Amino acid sequence: MKVDGFYVVGRETPDGTIRFLQTYMAGNMPTRHWGEMEFADRYLVFEDAKKAGENTPRQYESDGPATVWRIEVTATKEKKEE
């Protein structure tokens, strides 16, 4: 069963690695960083994630465009073997 779901903004680098958008505060200014998925900004609504991706400049010219990724968390009950 699905237990959670959200959207993240990701970008593919030339070597095929996917980096995800993270926003954090550096002093009084919000700063954006591309890194691992566990630190990515999470959006509950697709349109919010899409807007965040559209407003994000490329870190390097060779990077792919920012795209929205859907993350689904599922739970499965394991049966004990007898």
N, C-alpha and C positions, 0 to 999 in steps of 0.2 A: 504494500500500500504506500502511496505517496504521503510523506509526512512533512515535507517542506519544499518550497520552490521559490526561486528568485532569479533575477537577471544581473549580469555583470557586463562591463565593457572590456573587450579584449582587442589586441592588435598582434598580427603575426609579423615576426621579424624575418629578414632574408634567409636565415638558417632554419626556419620552420618552427622556432620556439614561439609559444603564445605568451604574451605578457598582458596583465590585467591592470586596469586603472585603479589607483588608490589615491584618495584625497586626504591630506592631513594638514594640521596647522604648524607652520614654521614661524614662531613669534605670533604676530597678528595677521599673517597672510596665509590664506589657503594655498597649499602646494600640491601639485599632482606628480605622481610617480608611477612608473610601469613596473610591475613586479609579479610576485606569486599570487595564485588564485585565493589562498586563504586570507590574504589581506585586502582583497578587492572590495571596492564600494559595491554594496548590494542594493538593488532596486526591486521593489515589489511590483512595480508597474512597468510594462514593456516600453511605453511611450516616454517615461522618465529616463530610462536607460538609453533609448535611442537619441533623445535630446542631448544627454551628456556626451555620447559618442560623437555627435555632429559638432559639438562645440569644443572639441579637443584637438589641438594642433598636433602634428606629427613630431615625435622626438627627433627622429632622423628621417631624411628624405627617402631613404630606402625602405622604411617601414610601410607595411600595408595599411589600408584604411581601418579606422576603429569600427568594430562590429559588435553587435549585441549577442551574448551567449546566454542561453537558458540553462540554469542549474537545477536539477531535481534531486531531492534526497528521498530515498525510499527505505522502507523497513520491511524485512522479511523474517518471519518466524522460522527458526531452525527446528527441525524435528529431531528428537533424540533417537538414535538408532538403538534398537534392543537386540 
